[in-house]
């Protein structure tokens, strides 16, 4: 089982490297859609994706859970074989 500390490390790595934004864009989701799923504003997600702020606490955990889901989402034109 993944601990909250491990999830925080993961989400901060994903935001710092640009992987968080890449996953969102690849899934064709807007900032607003991800923000609604996490429970924050689109501006907050934008700041996280640009590494201007670090995701923290329960919001960070919710964000990484969304990102993990996006990583497993089949992309358009790609079979889920």
PyMOL Python script that loads the backbone (N, CA, C, O; Angstrom):
from pymol import cmd

cmd.read_pdbstr("""\
ATOM      1  N   UNK A   1       0.841  -1.185   0.000  1.00  0.00           N
ATOM      2  CA  UNK A   1       0.000   0.000   0.000  1.00  0.00           C
ATOM      3  C   UNK A   1       0.885   1.247   0.000  1.00  0.00           C
ATOM      4  O   UNK A   1       1.903   1.308   0.689  1.00  0.00           O
ATOM      5  N   UNK A   2       0.473   2.226  -0.782  1.00  0.00           N
ATOM      6  CA  UNK A   2       1.240   3.458  -0.898  1.00  0.00           C
ATOM      7  C   UNK A   2       0.873   4.395   0.244  1.00  0.00           C
ATOM      8  O   UNK A   2      -0.304   4.655   0.493  1.00  0.00           O
ATOM      9  N   UNK A   3       1.887   4.897   0.932  1.00  0.00           N
ATOM     10  CA  UNK A   3       1.635   5.821   2.032  1.00  0.00           C
ATOM     11  C   UNK A   3       1.427   7.241   1.505  1.00  0.00           C
ATOM     12  O   UNK A   3       1.770   7.544   0.363  1.00  0.00           O
ATOM     13  N   UNK A   4       0.878   8.080   2.326  1.00  0.00           N
ATOM     14  CA  UNK A   4       0.671   9.476   1.944  1.00  0.00           C
ATOM     15  C   UNK A   4       1.989  10.175   1.618  1.00  0.00           C
ATOM     16  O   UNK A   4       2.038  11.007   0.712  1.00  0.00           O
ATOM     17  N   UNK A   5       3.042   9.851   2.337  1.00  0.00           N
ATOM     18  CA  UNK A   5       4.347  10.469   2.065  1.00  0.00           C
ATOM     19  C   UNK A   5       4.821  10.076   0.675  1.00  0.00           C
ATOM     20  O   UNK A   5       5.332  10.913  -0.069  1.00  0.00           O
ATOM     21  N   UNK A   6       4.655   8.805   0.320  1.00  0.00           N
ATOM     22  CA  UNK A   6       5.045   8.355  -1.015  1.00  0.00           C
ATOM     23  C   UNK A   6       4.219   9.060  -2.091  1.00  0.00           C
ATOM     24  O   UNK A   6       4.742   9.421  -3.145  1.00  0.00           O
ATOM     25  N   UNK A   7       2.935   9.252  -1.822  1.00  0.00           N
ATOM     26  CA  UNK A   7       2.079   9.953  -2.773  1.00  0.00           C
ATOM     27  C   UNK A   7       2.496  11.415  -2.922  1.00  0.00           C
ATOM     28  O   UNK A   7       2.473  11.959  -4.026  1.00  0.00           O
ATOM     29  N   UNK A   8       2.875  12.045  -1.817  1.00  0.00           N
ATOM     30  CA  UNK A   8       3.341  13.435  -1.884  1.00  0.00           C
ATOM     31  C   UNK A   8       4.620  13.543  -2.703  1.00  0.00           C
ATOM     32  O   UNK A   8       4.770  14.458  -3.513  1.00  0.00           O
ATOM     33  N   UNK A   9       5.530  12.619  -2.494  1.00  0.00           N
ATOM     34  CA  UNK A   9       6.774  12.612  -3.273  1.00  0.00           C
ATOM     35  C   UNK A   9       6.447  12.434  -4.755  1.00  0.00           C
ATOM     36  O   UNK A   9       7.016  13.112  -5.610  1.00  0.00           O
ATOM     37  N   UNK A  10       5.531  11.521  -5.050  1.00  0.00           N
ATOM     38  CA  UNK A  10       5.156  11.252  -6.433  1.00  0.00           C
ATOM     39  C   UNK A  10       4.541  12.472  -7.098  1.00  0.00           C
ATOM     40  O   UNK A  10       4.931  12.836  -8.208  1.00  0.00           O
ATOM     41  N   UNK A  11       3.578  13.112  -6.427  1.00  0.00           N
ATOM     42  CA  UNK A  11       2.900  14.251  -7.047  1.00  0.00           C
ATOM     43  C   UNK A  11       3.853  15.418  -7.236  1.00  0.00           C
ATOM     44  O   UNK A  11       3.762  16.137  -8.231  1.00  0.00           O
ATOM     45  N   UNK A  12       4.741  15.609  -6.318  1.00  0.00           N
ATOM     46  CA  UNK A  12       5.703  16.714  -6.467  1.00  0.00           C
ATOM     47  C   UNK A  12       6.684  16.439  -7.595  1.00  0.00           C
ATOM     48  O   UNK A  12       7.084  17.364  -8.302  1.00  0.00           O
ATOM     49  N   UNK A  13       7.072  15.201  -7.773  1.00  0.00           N
ATOM     50  CA  UNK A  13       7.933  14.828  -8.902  1.00  0.00           C
ATOM     51  C   UNK A  13       7.186  15.047 -10.227  1.00  0.00           C
ATOM     52  O   UNK A  13       7.746  15.592 -11.178  1.00  0.00           O
ATOM     53  N   UNK A  14       5.926  14.617 -10.280  1.00  0.00           N
ATOM     54  CA  UNK A  14       5.144  14.763 -11.508  1.00  0.00           C
ATOM     55  C   UNK A  14       4.951  16.222 -11.890  1.00  0.00           C
ATOM     56  O   UNK A  14       4.967  16.557 -13.074  1.00  0.00           O
ATOM     57  N   UNK A  15       4.771  17.086 -10.913  1.00  0.00           N
ATOM     58  CA  UNK A  15       4.594  18.502 -11.224  1.00  0.00           C
ATOM     59  C   UNK A  15       5.917  19.154 -11.613  1.00  0.00           C
ATOM     60  O   UNK A  15       5.965  19.949 -12.551  1.00  0.00           O
ATOM     61  N   UNK A  16       6.986  18.824 -10.897  1.00  0.00           N
ATOM     62  CA  UNK A  16       8.300  19.416 -11.196  1.00  0.00           C
ATOM     63  C   UNK A  16       8.797  19.060 -12.589  1.00  0.00           C
ATOM     64  O   UNK A  16       9.410  19.891 -13.259  1.00  0.00           O
ATOM     65  N   UNK A  17       8.541  17.846 -13.028  1.00  0.00           N
ATOM     66  CA  UNK A  17       9.059  17.373 -14.315  1.00  0.00           C
ATOM     67  C   UNK A  17       8.164  17.708 -15.501  1.00  0.00           C
ATOM     68  O   UNK A  17       8.559  17.507 -16.650  1.00  0.00           O
ATOM     69  N   UNK A  18       6.965  18.215 -15.237  1.00  0.00           N
ATOM     70  CA  UNK A  18       6.035  18.507 -16.321  1.00  0.00           C
ATOM     71  C   UNK A  18       5.163  17.319 -16.694  1.00  0.00           C
ATOM     72  O   UNK A  18       4.305  17.426 -17.570  1.00  0.00           O
ATOM     73  N   UNK A  19       5.378  16.198 -16.037  1.00  0.00           N
ATOM     74  CA  UNK A  19       4.615  14.991 -16.332  1.00  0.00           C
ATOM     75  C   UNK A  19       3.138  15.159 -15.978  1.00  0.00           C
ATOM     76  O   UNK A  19       2.281  14.595 -16.659  1.00  0.00           O
ATOM     77  N   UNK A  20       2.829  15.904 -14.952  1.00  0.00           N
ATOM     78  CA  UNK A  20       1.430  16.119 -14.559  1.00  0.00           C
ATOM     79  C   UNK A  20       0.670  16.800 -15.691  1.00  0.00           C
ATOM     80  O   UNK A  20      -0.425  16.370 -16.055  1.00  0.00           O
ATOM     81  N   UNK A  21       1.240  17.846 -16.239  1.00  0.00           N
ATOM     82  CA  UNK A  21       0.591  18.548 -17.350  1.00  0.00           C
ATOM     83  C   UNK A  21       0.508  17.646 -18.567  1.00  0.00           C
ATOM     84  O   UNK A  21      -0.527  17.621 -19.233  1.00  0.00           O
ATOM     85  N   UNK A  22       1.558  16.908 -18.881  1.00  0.00           N
ATOM     86  CA  UNK A  22       1.555  16.018 -20.032  1.00  0.00           C
ATOM     87  C   UNK A  22       0.413  15.018 -19.941  1.00  0.00           C
ATOM     88  O   UNK A  22      -0.276  14.764 -20.929  1.00  0.00           O
ATOM     89  N   UNK A  23       0.213  14.450 -18.756  1.00  0.00           N
ATOM     90  CA  UNK A  23      -0.868  13.477 -18.574  1.00  0.00           C
ATOM     91  C   UNK A  23      -2.236  14.123 -18.777  1.00  0.00           C
ATOM     92  O   UNK A  23      -3.119  13.545 -19.411  1.00  0.00           O
ATOM     93  N   UNK A  24      -2.401  15.326 -18.231  1.00  0.00           N
ATOM     94  CA  UNK A  24      -3.691  16.013 -18.378  1.00  0.00           C
ATOM     95  C   UNK A  24      -3.976  16.322 -19.842  1.00  0.00           C
ATOM     96  O   UNK A  24      -5.078  16.070 -20.331  1.00  0.00           O
ATOM     97  N   UNK A  25      -3.001  16.858 -20.529  1.00  0.00           N
ATOM     98  CA  UNK A  25      -3.173  17.216 -21.934  1.00  0.00           C
ATOM     99  C   UNK A  25      -3.411  15.961 -22.777  1.00  0.00           C
ATOM    100  O   UNK A  25      -4.276  15.968 -23.652  1.00  0.00           O
ATOM    101  N   UNK A  26      -2.664  14.892 -22.532  1.00  0.00           N
ATOM    102  CA  UNK A  26      -2.835  13.647 -23.282  1.00  0.00           C
ATOM    103  C   UNK A  26      -4.234  13.066 -23.098  1.00  0.00           C
ATOM    104  O   UNK A  26      -4.780  12.439 -24.006  1.00  0.00           O
ATOM    105  N   UNK A  27      -4.803  13.277 -21.924  1.00  0.00           N
ATOM    106  CA  UNK A  27      -6.161  12.795 -21.638  1.00  0.00           C
ATOM    107  C   UNK A  27      -7.218  13.767 -22.155  1.00  0.00           C
ATOM    108  O   UNK A  27      -8.416  13.509 -22.035  1.00  0.00           O
ATOM    109  N   UNK A  28      -6.771  14.886 -22.730  1.00  0.00           N
ATOM    110  CA  UNK A  28      -7.665  15.916 -23.270  1.00  0.00           C
ATOM    111  C   UNK A  28      -8.616  16.483 -22.219  1.00  0.00           C
ATOM    112  O   UNK A  28      -9.809  16.669 -22.460  1.00  0.00           O
ATOM    113  N   UNK A  29      -8.046  16.747 -21.048  1.00  0.00           N
ATOM    114  CA  UNK A  29      -8.818  17.346 -19.964  1.00  0.00           C
ATOM    115  C   UNK A  29      -8.373  18.785 -19.760  1.00  0.00           C
ATOM    116  O   UNK A  29      -7.190  19.107 -19.878  1.00  0.00           O
ATOM    117  N   UNK A  30      -9.324  19.633 -19.458  1.00  0.00           N
ATOM    118  CA  UNK A  30      -9.014  21.036 -19.176  1.00  0.00           C
ATOM    119  C   UNK A  30      -8.545  21.184 -17.733  1.00  0.00           C
ATOM    120  O   UNK A  30      -8.713  20.289 -16.905  1.00  0.00           O
ATOM    121  N   UNK A  31      -7.959  22.331 -17.466  1.00  0.00           N
ATOM    122  CA  UNK A  31      -7.585  22.645 -16.090  1.00  0.00           C
ATOM    123  C   UNK A  31      -8.815  22.603 -15.188  1.00  0.00           C
ATOM    124  O   UNK A  31      -8.752  22.109 -14.062  1.00  0.00           O
ATOM    125  N   UNK A  32      -9.928  23.122 -15.688  1.00  0.00           N
ATOM    126  CA  UNK A  32     -11.163  23.150 -14.897  1.00  0.00           C
ATOM    127  C   UNK A  32     -11.656  21.756 -14.559  1.00  0.00           C
ATOM    128  O   UNK A  32     -12.120  21.519 -13.444  1.00  0.00           O
ATOM    129  N   UNK A  33     -11.566  20.838 -15.497  1.00  0.00           N
ATOM    130  CA  UNK A  33     -12.032  19.479 -15.245  1.00  0.00           C
ATOM    131  C   UNK A  33     -11.202  18.801 -14.166  1.00  0.00           C
ATOM    132  O   UNK A  33     -11.740  18.139 -13.279  1.00  0.00           O
ATOM    133  N   UNK A  34      -9.896  18.972 -14.248  1.00  0.00           N
ATOM    134  CA  UNK A  34      -9.024  18.378 -13.232  1.00  0.00           C
ATOM    135  C   UNK A  34      -9.228  19.083 -11.895  1.00  0.00           C
ATOM    136  O   UNK A  34      -9.291  18.429 -10.854  1.00  0.00           O
ATOM    137  N   UNK A  35      -9.329  20.386 -11.916  1.00  0.00           N
ATOM    138  CA  UNK A  35      -9.536  21.150 -10.683  1.00  0.00           C
ATOM    139  C   UNK A  35     -10.825  20.724  -9.990  1.00  0.00           C
ATOM    140  O   UNK A  35     -10.851  20.565  -8.769  1.00  0.00           O
ATOM    141  N   UNK A  36     -11.893  20.538 -10.762  1.00  0.00           N
ATOM    142  CA  UNK A  36     -13.164  20.097 -10.181  1.00  0.00           C
ATOM    143  C   UNK A  36     -13.013  18.722  -9.532  1.00  0.00           C
ATOM    144  O   UNK A  36     -13.562  18.475  -8.458  1.00  0.00           O
ATOM    145  N   UNK A  37     -12.272  17.833 -10.182  1.00  0.00           N
ATOM    146  CA  UNK A  37     -12.075  16.486  -9.643  1.00  0.00           C
ATOM    147  C   UNK A  37     -11.274  16.509  -8.344  1.00  0.00           C
ATOM    148  O   UNK A  37     -11.482  15.678  -7.460  1.00  0.00           O
ATOM    149  N   UNK A  38     -10.358  17.468  -8.240  1.00  0.00           N
ATOM    150  CA  UNK A  38      -9.494  17.568  -7.061  1.00  0.00           C
ATOM    151  C   UNK A  38     -10.137  18.406  -5.954  1.00  0.00           C
ATOM    152  O   UNK A  38      -9.887  18.176  -4.771  1.00  0.00           O
ATOM    153  N   UNK A  39     -10.963  19.375  -6.344  1.00  0.00           N
ATOM    154  CA  UNK A  39     -11.585  20.254  -5.360  1.00  0.00           C
ATOM    155  C   UNK A  39     -10.821  21.536  -5.129  1.00  0.00           C
ATOM    156  O   UNK A  39     -10.854  22.097  -4.034  1.00  0.00           O
ATOM    157  N   UNK A  40     -10.128  22.005  -6.162  1.00  0.00           N
ATOM    158  CA  UNK A  40      -9.374  23.259  -6.097  1.00  0.00           C
ATOM    159  C   UNK A  40      -9.757  24.107  -7.301  1.00  0.00           C
ATOM    160  O   UNK A  40     -10.587  23.693  -8.111  1.00  0.00           O
ATOM    161  N   UNK A  41      -9.168  25.285  -7.427  1.00  0.00           N
ATOM    162  CA  UNK A  41      -9.447  26.137  -8.580  1.00  0.00           C
ATOM    163  C   UNK A  41      -8.542  25.759  -9.752  1.00  0.00           C
ATOM    164  O   UNK A  41      -7.480  25.169  -9.558  1.00  0.00           O
ATOM    165  N   UNK A  42      -8.969  26.103 -10.970  1.00  0.00           N
ATOM    166  CA  UNK A  42      -8.100  25.873 -12.127  1.00  0.00           C
ATOM    167  C   UNK A  42      -6.759  26.606 -11.997  1.00  0.00           C
ATOM    168  O   UNK A  42      -5.730  26.100 -12.445  1.00  0.00           O
ATOM    169  N   UNK A  43      -6.770  27.778 -11.394  1.00  0.00           N
ATOM    170  CA  UNK A  43      -5.521  28.533 -11.197  1.00  0.00           C
ATOM    171  C   UNK A  43      -4.553  27.759 -10.312  1.00  0.00           C
ATOM    172  O   UNK A  43      -3.341  27.810 -10.525  1.00  0.00           O
ATOM    173  N   UNK A  44      -5.073  27.049  -9.330  1.00  0.00           N
ATOM    174  CA  UNK A  44      -4.220  26.252  -8.452  1.00  0.00           C
ATOM    175  C   UNK A  44      -3.554  25.128  -9.233  1.00  0.00           C
ATOM    176  O   UNK A  44      -2.350  24.907  -9.105  1.00  0.00           O
ATOM    177  N   UNK A  45      -4.331  24.423 -10.035  1.00  0.00           N
ATOM    178  CA  UNK A  45      -3.758  23.340 -10.848  1.00  0.00           C
ATOM    179  C   UNK A  45      -2.719  23.906 -11.806  1.00  0.00           C
ATOM    180  O   UNK A  45      -1.661  23.308 -12.003  1.00  0.00           O
ATOM    181  N   UNK A  46      -3.015  25.047 -12.398  1.00  0.00           N
ATOM    182  CA  UNK A  46      -2.068  25.695 -13.304  1.00  0.00           C
ATOM    183  C   UNK A  46      -0.750  26.012 -12.600  1.00  0.00           C
ATOM    184  O   UNK A  46       0.324  25.769 -13.151  1.00  0.00           O
ATOM    185  N   UNK A  47      -0.830  26.551 -11.389  1.00  0.00           N
ATOM    186  CA  UNK A  47       0.389  26.866 -10.631  1.00  0.00           C
ATOM    187  C   UNK A  47       1.164  25.594 -10.298  1.00  0.00           C
ATOM    188  O   UNK A  47       2.394  25.594 -10.329  1.00  0.00           O
ATOM    189  N   UNK A  48       0.456  24.514  -9.980  1.00  0.00           N
ATOM    190  CA  UNK A  48       1.135  23.245  -9.721  1.00  0.00           C
ATOM    191  C   UNK A  48       1.853  22.763 -10.980  1.00  0.00           C
ATOM    192  O   UNK A  48       3.015  22.360 -10.929  1.00  0.00           O
ATOM    193  N   UNK A  49       1.150  22.811 -12.104  1.00  0.00           N
ATOM    194  CA  UNK A  49       1.730  22.316 -13.356  1.00  0.00           C
ATOM    195  C   UNK A  49       2.933  23.144 -13.805  1.00  0.00           C
ATOM    196  O   UNK A  49       3.839  22.618 -14.452  1.00  0.00           O
ATOM    197  N   UNK A  50       2.949  24.403 -13.474  1.00  0.00           N
ATOM    198  CA  UNK A  50       4.078  25.267 -13.831  1.00  0.00           C
ATOM    199  C   UNK A  50       5.142  25.306 -12.742  1.00  0.00           C
ATOM    200  O   UNK A  50       6.094  26.083 -12.818  1.00  0.00           O
ATOM    201  N   UNK A  51       4.971  24.457 -11.724  1.00  0.00           N
ATOM    202  CA  UNK A  51       5.912  24.348 -10.603  1.00  0.00           C
ATOM    203  C   UNK A  51       6.101  25.677  -9.872  1.00  0.00           C
ATOM    204  O   UNK A  51       7.173  25.948  -9.332  1.00  0.00           O
ATOM    205  N   UNK A  52       5.056  26.501  -9.859  1.00  0.00           N
ATOM    206  CA  UNK A  52       5.102  27.746  -9.092  1.00  0.00           C
ATOM    207  C   UNK A  52       4.706  27.509  -7.640  1.00  0.00           C
ATOM    208  O   UNK A  52       5.084  28.269  -6.749  1.00  0.00           O
ATOM    209  N   UNK A  53       3.943  26.451  -7.417  1.00  0.00           N
ATOM    210  CA  UNK A  53       3.529  26.061  -6.068  1.00  0.00           C
ATOM    211  C   UNK A  53       3.594  24.553  -5.965  1.00  0.00           C
ATOM    212  O   UNK A  53       3.465  23.844  -6.964  1.00  0.00           O
ATOM    213  N   UNK A  54       3.795  24.069  -4.759  1.00  0.00           N
ATOM    214  CA  UNK A  54       3.790  22.625  -4.513  1.00  0.00           C
ATOM    215  C   UNK A  54       2.417  22.191  -4.020  1.00  0.00           C
ATOM    216  O   UNK A  54       1.829  22.837  -3.152  1.00  0.00           O
ATOM    217  N   UNK A  55       1.908  21.095  -4.576  1.00  0.00           N
ATOM    218  CA  UNK A  55       0.661  20.557  -4.024  1.00  0.00           C
ATOM    219  C   UNK A  55       0.927  20.072  -2.605  1.00  0.00           C
ATOM    220  O   UNK A  55       1.965  19.468  -2.333  1.00  0.00           O
ATOM    221  N   UNK A  56      -0.014  20.340  -1.698  1.00  0.00           N
ATOM    222  CA  UNK A  56       0.171  19.963  -0.292  1.00  0.00           C
ATOM    223  C   UNK A  56      -1.087  19.305   0.257  1.00  0.00           C
ATOM    224  O   UNK A  56      -2.196  19.526  -0.230  1.00  0.00           O
ATOM    225  N   UNK A  57      -0.883  18.499   1.273  1.00  0.00           N
ATOM    226  CA  UNK A  57      -1.982  17.927   2.047  1.00  0.00           C
ATOM    227  C   UNK A  57      -2.964  17.090   1.255  1.00  0.00           C
ATOM    228  O   UNK A  57      -2.605  16.403   0.299  1.00  0.00           O
ATOM    229  N   UNK A  58      -4.215  17.166   1.680  1.00  0.00           N
ATOM    230  CA  UNK A  58      -5.280  16.358   1.075  1.00  0.00           C
ATOM    231  C   UNK A  58      -5.464  16.693  -0.404  1.00  0.00           C
ATOM    232  O   UNK A  58      -5.777  15.807  -1.200  1.00  0.00           O
ATOM    233  N   UNK A  59      -5.276  17.954  -0.780  1.00  0.00           N
ATOM    234  CA  UNK A  59      -5.401  18.321  -2.192  1.00  0.00           C
ATOM    235  C   UNK A  59      -4.323  17.643  -3.032  1.00  0.00           C
ATOM    236  O   UNK A  59      -4.592  17.221  -4.156  1.00  0.00           O
ATOM    237  N   UNK A  60      -3.130  17.537  -2.509  1.00  0.00           N
ATOM    238  CA  UNK A  60      -2.051  16.869  -3.227  1.00  0.00           C
ATOM    239  C   UNK A  60      -2.367  15.393  -3.414  1.00  0.00           C
ATOM    240  O   UNK A  60      -2.122  14.833  -4.482  1.00  0.00           O
ATOM    241  N   UNK A  61      -2.908  14.767  -2.384  1.00  0.00           N
ATOM    242  CA  UNK A  61      -3.268  13.344  -2.469  1.00  0.00           C
ATOM    243  C   UNK A  61      -4.363  13.155  -3.519  1.00  0.00           C
ATOM    244  O   UNK A  61      -4.288  12.231  -4.329  1.00  0.00           O
ATOM    245  N   UNK A  62      -5.371  14.014  -3.512  1.00  0.00           N
ATOM    246  CA  UNK A  62      -6.449  13.927  -4.501  1.00  0.00           C
ATOM    247  C   UNK A  62      -5.908  14.135  -5.913  1.00  0.00           C
ATOM    248  O   UNK A  62      -6.323  13.451  -6.849  1.00  0.00           O
ATOM    249  N   UNK A  63      -4.986  15.077  -6.064  1.00  0.00           N
ATOM    250  CA  UNK A  63      -4.397  15.379  -7.373  1.00  0.00           C
ATOM    251  C   UNK A  63      -3.598  14.191  -7.898  1.00  0.00           C
ATOM    252  O   UNK A  63      -3.728  13.832  -9.068  1.00  0.00           O
ATOM    253  N   UNK A  64      -2.789  13.587  -7.068  1.00  0.00           N
ATOM    254  CA  UNK A  64      -1.987  12.455  -7.544  1.00  0.00           C
ATOM    255  C   UNK A  64      -2.877  11.266  -7.888  1.00  0.00           C
ATOM    256  O   UNK A  64      -2.564  10.509  -8.807  1.00  0.00           O
ATOM    257  N   UNK A  65      -3.964  11.093  -7.175  1.00  0.00           N
ATOM    258  CA  UNK A  65      -4.901  10.013  -7.512  1.00  0.00           C
ATOM    259  C   UNK A  65      -5.501  10.247  -8.897  1.00  0.00           C
ATOM    260  O   UNK A  65      -5.654   9.306  -9.676  1.00  0.00           O
ATOM    261  N   UNK A  66      -5.840  11.498  -9.204  1.00  0.00           N
ATOM    262  CA  UNK A  66      -6.335  11.827 -10.539  1.00  0.00           C
ATOM    263  C   UNK A  66      -5.249  11.549 -11.577  1.00  0.00           C
ATOM    264  O   UNK A  66      -5.520  10.949 -12.617  1.00  0.00           O
ATOM    265  N   UNK A  67      -4.033  11.980 -11.299  1.00  0.00           N
ATOM    266  CA  UNK A  67      -2.930  11.780 -12.245  1.00  0.00           C
ATOM    267  C   UNK A  67      -2.646  10.300 -12.485  1.00  0.00           C
ATOM    268  O   UNK A  67      -2.364   9.892 -13.612  1.00  0.00           O
ATOM    269  N   UNK A  68      -2.720   9.503 -11.430  1.00  0.00           N
ATOM    270  CA  UNK A  68      -2.508   8.062 -11.589  1.00  0.00           C
ATOM    271  C   UNK A  68      -3.583   7.464 -12.490  1.00  0.00           C
ATOM    272  O   UNK A  68      -3.294   6.586 -13.302  1.00  0.00           O
ATOM    273  N   UNK A  69      -4.805   7.927 -12.352  1.00  0.00           N
ATOM    274  CA  UNK A  69      -5.899   7.469 -13.203  1.00  0.00           C
ATOM    275  C   UNK A  69      -5.646   7.859 -14.654  1.00  0.00           C
ATOM    276  O   UNK A  69      -5.875   7.060 -15.562  1.00  0.00           O
ATOM    277  N   UNK A  70      -5.178   9.080 -14.875  1.00  0.00           N
ATOM    278  CA  UNK A  70      -4.914   9.545 -16.237  1.00  0.00           C
ATOM    279  C   UNK A  70      -3.819   8.728 -16.900  1.00  0.00           C
ATOM    280  O   UNK A  70      -3.852   8.505 -18.110  1.00  0.00           O
ATOM    281  N   UNK A  71      -2.855   8.285 -16.118  1.00  0.00           N
ATOM    282  CA  UNK A  71      -1.764   7.496 -16.688  1.00  0.00           C
ATOM    283  C   UNK A  71      -2.274   6.163 -17.220  1.00  0.00           C
ATOM    284  O   UNK A  71      -1.686   5.605 -18.147  1.00  0.00           O
ATOM    285  N   UNK A  72      -3.355   5.644 -16.653  1.00  0.00           N
ATOM    286  CA  UNK A  72      -3.908   4.357 -17.075  1.00  0.00           C
ATOM    287  C   UNK A  72      -5.025   4.492 -18.107  1.00  0.00           C
ATOM    288  O   UNK A  72      -5.539   3.488 -18.600  1.00  0.00           O
ATOM    289  N   UNK A  73      -5.404   5.742 -18.438  1.00  0.00           N
ATOM    290  CA  UNK A  73      -6.501   5.975 -19.362  1.00  0.00           C
ATOM    291  C   UNK A  73      -6.052   5.731 -20.789  1.00  0.00           C
ATOM    292  O   UNK A  73      -5.054   6.305 -21.225  1.00  0.00           O
ATOM    293  N   UNK A  74      -6.778   4.877 -21.540  1.00  0.00           N
ATOM    294  CA  UNK A  74      -6.422   4.685 -22.957  1.00  0.00           C
ATOM    295  C   UNK A  74      -6.570   5.994 -23.721  1.00  0.00           C
ATOM    296  O   UNK A  74      -7.528   6.738 -23.516  1.00  0.00           O
ATOM    297  N   UNK A  75      -5.624   6.265 -24.593  1.00  0.00           N
ATOM    298  CA  UNK A  75      -5.654   7.475 -25.413  1.00  0.00           C
ATOM    299  C   UNK A  75      -6.440   7.198 -26.689  1.00  0.00           C
ATOM    300  O   UNK A  75      -6.536   6.055 -27.135  1.00  0.00           O
ATOM    301  N   UNK A  76      -6.996   8.246 -27.266  1.00  0.00           N
ATOM    302  CA  UNK A  76      -7.706   8.122 -28.538  1.00  0.00           C
ATOM    303  C   UNK A  76      -6.754   7.564 -29.590  1.00  0.00           C
ATOM    304  O   UNK A  76      -5.625   8.034 -29.732  1.00  0.00           O
ATOM    305  N   UNK A  77      -7.220   6.559 -30.324  1.00  0.00           N
ATOM    306  CA  UNK A  77      -6.382   5.963 -31.365  1.00  0.00           C
ATOM    307  C   UNK A  77      -5.430   4.913 -30.861  1.00  0.00           C
ATOM    308  O   UNK A  77      -4.677   4.337 -31.646  1.00  0.00           O
ATOM    309  N   UNK A  78      -5.441   4.647 -29.561  1.00  0.00           N
ATOM    310  CA  UNK A  78      -4.548   3.646 -28.989  1.00  0.00           C
ATOM    311  C   UNK A  78      -5.419   2.549 -28.385  1.00  0.00           C
ATOM    312  O   UNK A  78      -6.285   2.816 -27.552  1.00  0.00           O
ATOM    313  N   UNK A  79      -5.180   1.323 -28.811  1.00  0.00           N
ATOM    314  CA  UNK A  79      -6.003   0.231 -28.265  1.00  0.00           C
ATOM    315  C   UNK A  79      -5.561  -0.079 -26.852  1.00  0.00           C
ATOM    316  O   UNK A  79      -4.398   0.104 -26.489  1.00  0.00           O
ATOM    317  N   UNK A  80      -6.504  -0.549 -26.066  1.00  0.00           N
ATOM    318  CA  UNK A  80      -6.230  -0.887 -24.663  1.00  0.00           C
ATOM    319  C   UNK A  80      -5.977  -2.376 -24.531  1.00  0.00           C
ATOM    320  O   UNK A  80      -6.473  -3.012 -23.601  1.00  0.00           O
ATOM    321  N   UNK A  81      -5.218  -2.928 -25.444  1.00  0.00           N
ATOM    322  CA  UNK A  81      -4.961  -4.376 -25.477  1.00  0.00           C
ATOM    323  C   UNK A  81      -4.162  -4.857 -24.326  1.00  0.00           C
ATOM    324  O   UNK A  81      -3.874  -6.051 -24.230  1.00  0.00           O
TER     325      UNK A  81
END
""", "prot")
cmd.dss("prot")
cmd.show_as("cartoon", "prot")
cmd.util.cbc("prot")
cmd.orient("prot")
